[in-house]
């Protein structure tokens, strides 16, 4: 079994410290420093490194360093599975490879390299993975896109197979649509990220209702500037993306953040009804992250809490003195 990594330093970290044998770098790189780290990882006995590509310039850089360092890389071609609707891009801007024949041409270029090998394809359908079912427009987009992605991805697999490049790996997902993606006959693996902890951005996705939140952070009330406002220390553990990725308070109920300050670097004010809730200095506020991974860069450890007590702890990357940016 392998792992899906974010960047080259993370891949090298797992290769050196955990002896992971099959490591996929999920994003292309044009950094010589990054590729040098990948070469170090690939030079470890038994370690296989697979790198994402979607452009000949990326391929040339990988080949140059692989030959120079006497290592080999597998590659996945990332394909664009974003939808087009009303003249707009529905999804995310990632790969430029939208036509199956373009993928075949990239695979042919890879096959001519001395130290690179074609392994498969990846297509991330953000329009299915990260929007909810709470609005009619969203439901329409997802239903239309699901059909589109199923056909589109199969077309890529068929074209590559016909050209002699049968994909060993067909990666799809992510979190918000993994059940639907798993039903595709061509899929061999699925990407799941923040769903592992059920971050709150997935609350409006009906197919994920059986999953429960499992990652929280706690901040403490240290001030009461007004009778109906209690201010906690710190709290600004925000995630990238739109405003919907901000944290939310969950315990106690019926408190809201200040729209002027939201979750702040040094403090987070909460508004509440003092007739319904008694918040005092020292009280804890339990909050959920918008996404799971990024905010953990603020913490050294994750505490496992069960039946009123801490039963275990796990180090984060920060706890190991690492930051993979």
Secondary structure, DSSP 8 states (H G I E B T S, - for coil): --EEESSHHHHHHHHHHS--SEEEE-S----HHHHHHHHHHHTSTT-EEEEEE-SHHHHHHHHHHHHHHT--EEEEEE----EEETTEEES----S--SHHHHHHHHHHHHHSSSEEEEEEE---HHHHS--SSSHHHHHHHHHHHHHHHHHHHHHHHHHHHTT---SEEEEE-GGGHHHHHTSTT--EEE--GGGGT-GGGTT-GGGTT-----EEEEEEEEEEETTEEEEE------SSSGGGS-EEEESSS-EE-TTT-S-SSEEEEE--TTT----TT-EEEEE-SSSSGGGGG-SEEEEEETTEEEEEEE-TGGGT----
